[in-house]
């Protein structure tokens, strides 16, 4: 009989003592840890991704944890540090649970920011309770990071808007109960002619064109709109404000992508530490080798550096209430790139086990790759950072 393989007891929490956090953040993290430690996540069958997401959202809602992502059904401001901690914790335990939590917030962020009260009351409580799944429909085949290239269009027709076009790479596509949709309305050229809407899957003219399979399975689809007719009361904000609303939403949640990357990276490091202590090699353990120790040192240092950038960005938004476009971009870029390096090193330390299907580090290797792309690829984050640095008010004459 093969001896059971050792595993980490749970995520480390030393960084919660940092001055970025208040007692409420530590209490929330304890609640999340207790939720994960209860074993409830192990009861979700991940073989059926759609069903797993619905189960995870329901469980998170029943535990009262989704309120952090939705602003308690719009009653309170969303706290960026809480979202980052939630995603870090859930990602450590289960990548799909992190996804389920994050999409409830991202999918309703624009509704929280700009919807009429009646629409907020119709949507947010059901999403917060885990009864409905939410989605954020911004990307198109030729308009991912370049939002100005958007082609999906909405035209006013009396008391309605009629939408035509497609959206793709939409998370929760095909299973969401409510979609925040961005479409060109043409008030002005480029991004100033985009508006935001709420669409439901039973709206006439809405359909799922196809489902998309990715290396770390989660619900993803291409949406199709053919003369999709929706009431004008589902417009979010004013016509032409969609891009601004989308960017405000992403500014809230972009740093949380870094939080998820931290969770994946910390799990990879924790798994590696346990493994190298137990793995026998050359009459000692893998942990006794200096090359192993150097690798662990690099991994731990990279994670802490990324964490400092992540929670600096979240703290700046929550406490200083200042724009965090540059800081969130730095955090997202650094945390996701660092996590990729850390997880790759973990796979190397595990050797053959590291590339065996079903092993924790193998799953982490698949999970991390998409984070370097979605919500702005690393290359786009670099452009955002440079653009912020080159703003006229920041450039001083010699």
Steps between C-alpha positions, in 0.01 A plus 500: 500500500630845408545732796278810489682799362541792741316821419497854641278556802365827361601840365747710695365820650807701606421781255172574677709681764605756239368855558287479184237302691247569775345255742199460270727361228651245735154396622376459142802287410438278803141454382623403153756258643233336715276467192778330302615284794145367547556277199206645310717567193600134479136405457473685169545278197731687262442254215198705391637855495165672452339314788807554717485875448134512589566295814795715603306823453211361701730387781683835510167682504355287776813563708455877458834536321381647169395826664866602497501477120165669438514769766234324706244531218609856435448622857868555577811604312712215367823463698790411273713349777219263597454387140874440461515299822196299396648413163840420650342265753262329257770462233722324754223247559321470165547694176138455392375633835711811445352536151145458631551770764674746270242483222215586737680826570631579153167411341307739725761771556354729233149440635618598845661815362242623251168313493169661592386398849221279367746300288745472789227362723393250235850361439748554782324316787460185289865509392613562858292207623657269243168445320614666175831487316634822348718572195697795360473521120764739365743306278456431129703301250666819370456714811662355809747744649412747221149585622470784247482237223170368638243413231202370698245780466181618667256746340216681670149409383241688702497361852738219407851429375567247226836322526689327218841332507709253694704479819757229564721363778213580737544330837178339626377524143228243446410461867464859628161630605595864441755664269653846512545581131700776333398608149569786260226765498697756301460822697864580422791319330706233672447414864273802559228339291455184709214437742429237765187287536353215700391201289324182609538167316129482418503834318383442141792493258757389760673166445815306579692458174748250643673387816878531535723242668817621673790330678366583847131417451245765581182614322590710197297586191438715196176696525289596200250787473261510203258793531506440874238734641531626859324780693684833509469486880779241493754762391772550766593863550458738207544416130869504409618437858555127457876510461537715810277261695696198374832656600368593845387140543834360386690741726313345794562141397835510313700492823297197604647308205831557673341363817402180320851469358638532853275218616621270221863593564476452876344157451782404263760613752326324791473179298867530405621545857311190615621299202871584521509417870361153431669415169807281549794564270871415509484378859329814626188692408438734211477780754864446601625595154615859465342535155165409655548753777588769247185423302283524811664830593424646160141374512428642846658837423311538174169424672556756775602768249184432296286502813635839607410647160157338507396622841660840444265545204197378695586713805547809283152456353327415829674736742646785297210481251734590217512366144687171479533450126879489511526319833247232404678445169834457680341256743322297235806479278746413776282254687394299196848487347652410837241230559576347160871484591433362849264230374736402220777458757267292718429268207876463450554415867230233481666337200281237333224556752487863395371417153269219609135577432309569820798604712450831679794676335391372158157655553659823619713507185184497289315744725762776498550534127175683424557759774787648299249576222152583629405843632790639300801296390839568654607698196194724534575556869842631403339747260254612768783561747701698243195702394435598861863602544490715186187695586568874461455579869771246587755619244701792633693735277880485544 
